[in-house]
């Protein structure tokens, strides 16, 4: 069960968050183990949108997850008992939510559950790929190597994703800052300047008239515009979280100029890396394909991969089924065929993963160099319109006075 807590840290600062535990007493104990002085602990009853929003903020970062996976691999290699290993990791974890999850895993291990069964109970933290690979490692007796492969897999996927996000965040930040400044100027600054222009009864350019009208409107209704923008953003975010909305978003994002090609290479690199890791761990091909499809992050690619898995189940080949799908380039299909024919599918996929990762890296660098001049042009046009709308009428009035 989930509990909301309020506690004071060693610096005396109040912090709030969520913790998972079986009882309030257990939740309090978990928090105390992290040197927190508990102020209050209350059970949380969630449903609908509120539940979705809280889940969006809980969990652990990729960096924390990689560290956890590597620590667990080292302790398993050293033959440390699982309960001791998890208690040690939990005591070093600064994230109370993750510590509460580890605490529940310790309880499940004491009850005799396998590690994969324990992880499966926490889908918000442990993906299907992670759970299935751990299960494969348990069956093969090579859990330590499986965990190391998982840590490498998570790290590679996270690094590539962060590079793409980093390039896209920059223009998003610049444009957002521009619109905020423009909003403030049009609403609060420009109307004061325009009062003088309206009193002169001078002939004004159409851009100035639009600016005056916008200023008058924003002064009266700025709060309504702000609420409408916030509601629109919240509505889009909520819709994209639905199954239908996510599909439409995934289709749209793959049609955006420049960005779409980078994302396609990211998905191809992710598919190759995940499938290679799963096949190498000893999982059946069909299961590996199904898991790779579910965790790829794009519904179009997911649909193609899951359809391929169904065909392979009835005797088809991976390369043969992917050959007719436009999201998978001929070179990749040919390489997979070579891997199938030689019995070295995992190493072939690993090679493909490295290739598409390098290509995506290069495209990200190119995208960054392309976006900068595009941003300069967009900002230049926006600033130019504002300046033209203000300066030209003032210049005309000055000329009339002369």
Secondary structure by P-SEA (a helix, b strand, c coil): ccccccccccccbbbbbccccccaaaaaaaaaaacccccbbbbbbbccaaaaaaaaaccccaaaaaaaaaaaaaaaaacccaaaaaaaaaaacccaaaaaaaaaaaaaaaacccaaaaaaaccccccaaaaaaaaaaaaacaaaaaaaaaaaaaaaaaaaaaaaaaaaaaaaaaaaaaaaaaaaaacccccccaaaaaaacccccaaaaaaaaaaaaaaacaaaaaaaaaaaaaaaaaaaacaaaaaaaaaaaaacaaaaaaaaaaaaaaaaaaaaaaaaacccaaaaaaaaaaacccaaaaaaaaaaaaaaaacccccccccccccccaaaaaaaaaaaaacaaaaaaaaaaaaaaaaaaaaaaaaaaaaaaaaaaaaaaaaaaaaaacaaaaaaaaaaac
